[in-house]
Amino acid sequence: MPGDAGKDRYSPERHEKKGHYDYTLLVVILLLVVIGLILLYSTSSYNGQVKFQDPFYYLKKQGFATALGLIGMFLIAQIDYHTWVPLAVPGYLAAVCLSVAVIFVGDEYNGSKRWLSLGPLSFQPSEFAKVAIILFLACLVTKNVKKMGKILTLLKVILPAIPVVALVGASNLSTAIIILGIAAVLIFVASPKYAQFLWMGAAALGFMGIFLALESYRLERIAIWRNPEKYEKGYQTLQGLYAIGSGGLFGRGLGQSIQKLGFLPEAQNDMIFSIICEELGLVGAGAVVLLFLILIWRFFVIASRAKDLLGALIASGAMAHMMIQVILNIAVVTNSIPNTGITLPFISYGGTSVLFLLLEMGLVLSVSNLVR
């Protein structure tokens, strides 16, 4: 942790480029991207043919977003991450404004209002909000690191995240949980005292309880989770579990899923892990999980080796994001928790998701590339 204060903490002049990225991280990212596209095509080809008369429909849209994301990732990886500090506050304000816009002029699909349309293009502001919060809170915590043991400082850091959490959570509870989790991890990393996280955890549970009680459909999801066979809306969960169970140890084979043939609704989205289990079995699904574990491990290594607190917090934020999102998705698919509608990173269909994920990976690669 640097001893300097103020602008010197962020100054790029205090560092030099070594030109050595974390190549393990880079390889794992590229593997997940390639595997994700293959699995997406295998899962979505039937739906694409039925709905759009094009089995490559979803693959082409995802491929375009992935290509943009990869270009952005490599560009950002070459830029000193301190360069983005002046954009942290504007990025945060943009996340708040876009989240407000979703509530009033957002597009609704499958009962959820999460998208904004810009002409023929649509995107989810919540995906941008994840990256914006990581950068904003990393800068805010770094500026206040010497006072992180004080309650007022903790409130000063956590309160800016609440508006984004509340606005995003109005239509997307799972993403709100991820953003709140990112904030908690960043504060935990920089805080010298851990006892205060007990009351923070209690406050978070209270907030979640009130949030769930505000809308009846959220409580209904808990009832469906407990007894999916008794509710019509439990159909997707049951079909996902059938897919997982039928895969066995080695699966039916790539492209041989039965459940994706109209039985499991929107299989290429949140429930894609169940199709992975069906086609590739426990072994294939385990291999995908292993790649995510390696990815999270490399984030931890980069954070622990970062040459300043800002870099460590950026890597820690990405680690928290990936860890929470993967756990939530797999837990939903296996019916370990109520259905929250969360994608599996790099693999589920979603252009906005893969685009901003790759830009976030570029930030972490930039941290791994910068040394004193």
C-alpha positions as CSV (number, residue, x, y, z in Angstrom):
1,M,0.0,0.0,0.0
2,P,1.6,3.3,-1.0
3,G,2.3,5.8,1.6
4,D,1.6,8.9,-0.6
5,A,-1.7,10.7,-0.5
6,G,-3.8,12.7,-2.9
7,K,-3.1,12.7,-6.6
8,D,0.3,10.9,-6.2
9,R,-1.6,7.7,-5.4
10,Y,-3.1,7.7,-8.9
11,S,-0.2,9.2,-10.7
12,P,1.0,7.1,-13.7
13,E,4.4,8.7,-13.5
14,R,5.1,6.6,-10.4
15,H,4.9,3.4,-12.5
16,E,6.3,2.0,-15.7
17,K,5.0,-0.6,-18.1
18,K,6.7,-3.9,-18.1
19,G,4.7,-5.4,-21.0
20,H,4.0,-8.6,-19.2
21,Y,0.3,-9.5,-18.8
22,D,-1.0,-12.3,-16.7
23,Y,-1.0,-14.8,-19.5
24,T,-2.8,-17.5,-17.5
25,L,-5.7,-15.1,-17.0
26,L,-5.7,-14.1,-20.7
27,V,-5.7,-17.8,-21.8
28,V,-8.6,-18.7,-19.5
29,I,-10.6,-15.7,-20.7
30,L,-10.1,-16.7,-24.4
31,L,-11.0,-20.3,-23.6
32,L,-14.2,-19.2,-21.9
33,V,-15.1,-17.0,-24.8
34,V,-14.5,-19.8,-27.4
35,I,-16.2,-22.5,-25.3
36,G,-19.1,-20.1,-24.6
37,L,-19.7,-19.4,-28.3
38,I,-19.6,-23.2,-29.1
39,L,-22.0,-24.0,-26.2
40,L,-24.3,-21.1,-27.2
41,Y,-24.6,-22.3,-30.7
42,S,-25.3,-25.8,-29.6
43,T,-28.0,-24.6,-27.2
44,S,-29.6,-21.9,-29.3
45,S,-29.6,-23.3,-32.9
46,Y,-33.0,-24.9,-32.5
47,N,-34.6,-21.8,-31.1
48,G,-32.9,-19.7,-33.8
49,Q,-34.3,-21.9,-36.5
50,V,-37.8,-22.0,-35.1
51,K,-38.1,-18.3,-34.3
52,F,-35.9,-16.6,-36.9
53,Q,-35.4,-19.4,-39.6
54,D,-31.7,-19.0,-38.9
55,P,-29.8,-21.5,-36.6
56,F,-26.9,-19.0,-36.4
57,Y,-29.1,-16.1,-35.3
58,Y,-28.0,-16.0,-31.6
59,L,-24.4,-17.0,-32.4
60,K,-24.0,-14.1,-34.9
61,K,-25.3,-11.5,-32.5
62,Q,-23.2,-12.9,-29.6
63,G,-20.2,-13.2,-31.9
64,F,-20.5,-9.5,-32.9
65,A,-20.6,-8.3,-29.3
66,T,-17.7,-10.6,-28.4
67,A,-15.6,-9.3,-31.2
68,L,-16.2,-5.7,-30.0
69,G,-15.5,-6.8,-26.4
70,L,-12.2,-8.4,-27.4
71,I,-11.0,-5.4,-29.3
72,G,-12.0,-3.2,-26.3
73,M,-10.3,-5.6,-23.8
74,F,-7.0,-5.5,-25.6
75,L,-7.1,-1.7,-26.0
76,I,-7.9,-1.2,-22.3
77,A,-5.2,-3.7,-21.3
78,Q,-2.6,-1.5,-22.8
79,I,-3.7,1.7,-21.0
80,D,-2.5,2.5,-17.5
81,Y,-5.6,1.9,-15.3
82,H,-4.9,5.2,-13.4
83,T,-6.0,6.9,-16.6
84,W,-9.6,6.0,-15.9
85,V,-9.7,7.6,-12.5
86,P,-11.1,11.0,-13.7
87,L,-13.9,9.1,-15.4
88,A,-14.9,7.2,-12.2
89,V,-17.5,9.9,-11.0
90,P,-18.9,10.5,-14.5
91,G,-19.2,6.7,-15.0
92,Y,-21.1,6.4,-11.7
93,L,-23.5,9.2,-12.5
94,A,-24.1,7.7,-15.9
95,A,-24.9,4.4,-14.3
96,V,-27.5,6.1,-12.0
97,C,-29.0,8.1,-14.9
98,L,-29.3,5.0,-17.1
99,S,-30.9,3.0,-14.3
100,V,-33.5,5.8,-13.8
101,A,-34.1,5.8,-17.6
102,V,-34.8,2.0,-17.5
103,I,-37.6,2.6,-15.0
104,F,-39.4,5.2,-17.1
105,V,-38.5,4.4,-20.8
106,G,-37.0,0.9,-20.6
107,D,-38.2,-2.0,-22.7
108,E,-39.8,-5.0,-21.1
109,Y,-39.1,-8.6,-22.2
110,N,-40.5,-11.7,-20.5
111,G,-42.0,-9.6,-17.7
112,S,-38.8,-7.8,-16.8
113,K,-37.9,-4.2,-17.7
114,R,-34.1,-4.2,-18.0
115,W,-33.3,-2.8,-21.4
116,L,-32.9,0.5,-23.1
117,S,-33.2,0.8,-26.9
118,L,-31.0,3.1,-29.1
119,G,-32.5,2.7,-32.5
120,P,-32.1,-0.9,-33.6
121,L,-29.7,-1.6,-30.7
122,S,-30.7,-2.5,-27.1
123,F,-28.5,-2.9,-24.1
124,Q,-28.8,-3.5,-20.3
125,P,-27.5,-0.5,-18.3
126,S,-27.1,-2.9,-15.3
127,E,-24.1,-4.5,-17.0
128,F,-22.5,-1.1,-17.4
129,A,-23.3,-0.3,-13.7
130,K,-21.2,-3.3,-12.5
131,V,-18.1,-2.0,-14.1
132,A,-18.8,1.6,-13.2
133,I,-19.3,0.7,-9.5
134,I,-16.0,-1.3,-9.4
135,L,-14.0,1.7,-10.7
136,F,-15.9,4.3,-8.7
137,L,-15.7,2.4,-5.3
138,A,-12.1,1.5,-5.9
139,C,-11.2,5.2,-6.3
140,L,-13.4,6.2,-3.3
141,V,-12.0,3.5,-1.0
142,T,-8.4,4.4,-2.0
143,K,-9.0,8.1,-1.2
144,N,-10.4,7.2,2.2
145,V,-8.2,4.2,3.1
146,K,-6.6,5.8,6.1
147,K,-10.0,6.3,7.8
148,M,-11.6,3.0,6.8
149,G,-11.8,1.9,10.4
150,K,-14.4,4.6,11.2
151,I,-18.1,4.1,10.9
152,L,-18.7,7.4,9.2
153,T,-16.1,6.6,6.5
154,L,-17.7,3.2,5.9
155,L,-21.1,4.9,5.4
156,K,-19.5,7.5,3.1
157,V,-18.2,4.6,0.9
158,I,-21.2,2.3,1.0
159,L,-24.0,5.0,0.6
160,P,-23.2,5.9,-3.0
161,A,-23.7,2.3,-4.0
162,I,-27.3,2.2,-2.5
163,P,-29.0,4.3,-5.2
164,V,-27.6,2.0,-7.9
165,V,-28.5,-1.1,-6.0
166,A,-32.1,0.2,-5.4
167,L,-32.6,1.4,-9.0
168,V,-31.2,-1.8,-10.5
169,G,-33.0,-4.0,-8.0
170,A,-36.4,-2.6,-9.0
171,S,-36.3,-4.8,-12.0
172,N,-33.2,-7.0,-11.5
173,L,-32.7,-8.3,-8.0
174,S,-29.8,-10.6,-8.9
175,T,-27.7,-7.8,-10.4
176,A,-28.5,-5.6,-7.4
177,I,-27.1,-8.4,-5.1
178,I,-24.0,-8.6,-7.3
179,I,-23.4,-4.8,-7.0
180,L,-24.0,-4.9,-3.3
181,G,-21.6,-7.8,-3.0
182,I,-18.9,-6.0,-5.0
183,A,-19.2,-3.0,-2.6
184,A,-18.9,-5.2,0.5
185,V,-15.8,-7.0,-0.8
186,L,-14.0,-3.8,-1.7
187,I,-14.7,-2.3,1.7
188,F,-13.7,-5.6,3.4
189,V,-10.3,-5.6,1.5
190,A,-9.4,-2.1,2.6
191,S,-10.9,-2.2,6.1
192,P,-8.6,-2.9,9.2
193,K,-11.6,-3.9,11.3
194,Y,-13.8,-6.9,10.6
195,A,-16.4,-6.8,13.4
196,Q,-18.2,-3.9,11.7
197,F,-19.2,-6.3,8.9
198,L,-21.5,-8.1,11.3
199,W,-23.9,-5.1,11.5
200,M,-23.4,-4.4,7.8
201,G,-24.5,-8.0,7.1
202,A,-27.5,-7.7,9.4
203,A,-28.5,-4.4,7.7
204,A,-28.1,-6.0,4.3
205,L,-30.4,-8.9,5.4
206,G,-33.0,-6.5,6.7
207,F,-32.8,-4.5,3.4
208,M,-33.3,-7.7,1.4
209,G,-36.3,-8.7,3.6
210,I,-38.0,-5.4,3.0
211,F,-37.2,-5.4,-0.7
212,L,-38.7,-8.9,-1.1
213,A,-41.8,-8.0,0.8
214,L,-42.5,-4.9,-1.4
215,E,-43.5,-7.0,-4.4
216,S,-45.7,-10.1,-4.2
217,Y,-44.0,-11.8,-7.1
218,R,-40.7,-12.0,-5.2
219,L,-42.4,-13.9,-2.4
220,E,-44.0,-16.1,-5.0
221,R,-40.6,-17.0,-6.4
222,I,-39.7,-18.3,-2.9
223,A,-42.8,-20.5,-2.9
224,I,-42.0,-21.8,-6.4
225,W,-38.4,-22.5,-5.4
226,R,-39.7,-24.7,-2.5
227,N,-42.3,-26.6,-4.5
228,P,-41.7,-26.0,-8.3
229,E,-43.9,-28.9,-9.2
230,K,-47.0,-27.2,-7.7
231,Y,-46.7,-24.0,-9.8
232,E,-47.0,-23.3,-13.5
233,K,-44.0,-20.9,-13.3
234,G,-41.9,-23.8,-11.9
235,Y,-41.9,-25.4,-15.3
236,Q,-38.6,-23.9,-16.4
237,T,-36.9,-25.0,-13.1
238,L,-38.2,-28.6,-13.5
239,Q,-37.1,-28.9,-17.1
240,G,-33.7,-27.6,-16.2
241,L,-33.4,-30.2,-13.4
242,Y,-34.5,-32.9,-15.9
243,A,-31.7,-31.8,-18.2
244,I,-29.1,-32.0,-15.4
245,G,-30.3,-35.4,-14.3
246,S,-30.3,-36.9,-17.8
247,G,-26.7,-35.9,-18.6
248,G,-25.1,-38.4,-16.2
249,L,-21.3,-38.5,-16.0
250,F,-20.3,-37.8,-19.6
251,G,-23.5,-36.4,-21.1
252,R,-25.5,-37.1,-24.3
253,G,-22.9,-35.5,-26.5
254,L,-22.4,-31.9,-27.8
255,G,-25.5,-30.8,-29.7
256,Q,-27.6,-33.8,-28.6
257,S,-29.7,-32.2,-25.9
258,I,-33.4,-33.1,-25.8
259,Q,-34.5,-30.3,-23.4
260,K,-33.3,-27.5,-25.7
261,L,-35.8,-28.7,-28.3
262,G,-38.6,-26.5,-27.0
263,F,-38.9,-28.2,-23.6
264,L,-36.7,-25.8,-21.6
265,P,-37.8,-22.2,-22.4
266,E,-35.1,-19.7,-23.5
267,A,-32.4,-22.4,-22.8
268,Q,-29.6,-20.1,-24.2
269,N,-30.1,-17.5,-21.5
270,D,-30.1,-18.1,-17.7
271,M,-30.5,-21.9,-17.9
272,I,-27.7,-22.7,-20.3
273,F,-25.7,-24.5,-17.5
274,S,-28.4,-27.2,-17.4
275,I,-27.9,-27.9,-21.1
276,I,-24.1,-28.0,-20.5
277,C,-24.8,-30.7,-17.9
278,E,-27.1,-32.6,-20.3
279,E,-24.8,-32.5,-23.3
280,L,-21.4,-32.8,-21.5
281,G,-22.3,-34.4,-18.3
282,L,-20.8,-33.9,-14.9
283,V,-17.3,-34.1,-16.4
284,G,-17.9,-31.3,-18.9
285,A,-19.8,-29.1,-16.5
286,G,-17.0,-29.6,-14.0
287,A,-14.4,-28.5,-16.6
288,V,-16.4,-25.3,-17.1
289,V,-16.6,-24.7,-13.4
290,L,-12.8,-25.3,-13.1
291,L,-12.1,-22.6,-15.7
292,F,-14.1,-20.1,-13.6
293,L,-12.2,-21.2,-10.5
294,I,-8.9,-20.6,-12.3
295,L,-10.2,-17.2,-13.4
296,I,-11.2,-16.2,-9.9
297,W,-7.8,-17.5,-8.6
298,R,-5.9,-15.3,-11.0
299,F,-7.9,-12.3,-9.9
300,F,-6.9,-13.0,-6.4
301,V,-3.2,-13.4,-7.4
302,I,-3.3,-10.1,-9.4
303,A,-4.9,-8.3,-6.4
304,S,-2.3,-9.6,-4.0
305,R,0.5,-8.6,-6.2
306,A,-0.8,-5.2,-7.4
307,K,1.6,-2.4,-6.7
308,D,-1.0,0.0,-5.3
309,L,-4.3,-0.2,-3.5
310,L,-6.3,1.1,-6.5
311,G,-5.1,-1.8,-8.7
312,A,-5.7,-4.3,-5.9
313,L,-9.3,-3.1,-5.5
314,I,-10.0,-3.2,-9.2
315,A,-8.9,-6.8,-9.3
316,S,-10.8,-7.6,-6.1
317,G,-14.0,-6.0,-7.5
318,A,-13.7,-8.2,-10.7
319,M,-13.1,-11.2,-8.5
320,A,-16.2,-10.5,-6.4
321,H,-18.3,-9.9,-9.6
322,M,-17.3,-13.2,-11.2
323,M,-17.5,-15.2,-8.1
324,I,-21.0,-14.0,-7.0
325,Q,-22.5,-14.2,-10.5
326,V,-21.2,-17.7,-11.2
327,I,-22.4,-19.0,-7.9
328,L,-25.8,-17.3,-8.3
329,N,-26.3,-18.7,-11.8
330,I,-25.4,-22.3,-10.9
331,A,-27.4,-22.1,-7.7
332,V,-30.5,-21.0,-9.6
333,V,-30.1,-23.7,-12.3
334,T,-29.8,-26.4,-9.6
335,N,-32.7,-24.9,-7.7
336,S,-30.5,-24.2,-4.7
337,I,-31.9,-20.7,-4.4
338,P,-35.0,-19.0,-5.9
339,N,-34.9,-18.1,-9.6
340,T,-33.4,-14.6,-9.9
341,G,-32.7,-14.4,-13.7
342,I,-28.9,-14.2,-13.8
343,T,-26.6,-15.1,-16.7
344,L,-23.6,-17.4,-16.7
345,P,-20.6,-15.1,-17.6
346,F,-19.2,-15.5,-21.1
347,I,-21.5,-18.4,-21.9
348,S,-25.2,-17.3,-21.6
349,Y,-26.6,-15.3,-24.5
350,G,-26.4,-11.6,-23.9
351,G,-24.4,-9.1,-26.0
352,T,-24.3,-6.4,-23.4
353,S,-23.1,-8.8,-20.7
354,V,-20.2,-10.3,-22.7
355,L,-19.2,-6.8,-24.0
356,F,-18.8,-5.2,-20.6
357,L,-17.3,-8.4,-19.1
358,L,-14.5,-8.3,-21.6
359,L,-13.9,-4.5,-21.0
360,E,-13.7,-5.4,-17.3
361,M,-11.2,-8.1,-18.1
362,G,-9.2,-5.5,-19.9
363,L,-9.0,-3.4,-16.7
364,V,-7.7,-6.4,-14.7
365,L,-5.1,-7.2,-17.4
366,S,-4.0,-3.6,-17.2
367,V,-3.5,-4.0,-13.4
368,S,-1.4,-7.2,-14.0
369,N,0.7,-5.3,-16.5
370,L,1.7,-2.4,-14.4
371,V,4.6,-2.5,-12.0
372,R,6.8,0.1,-10.2
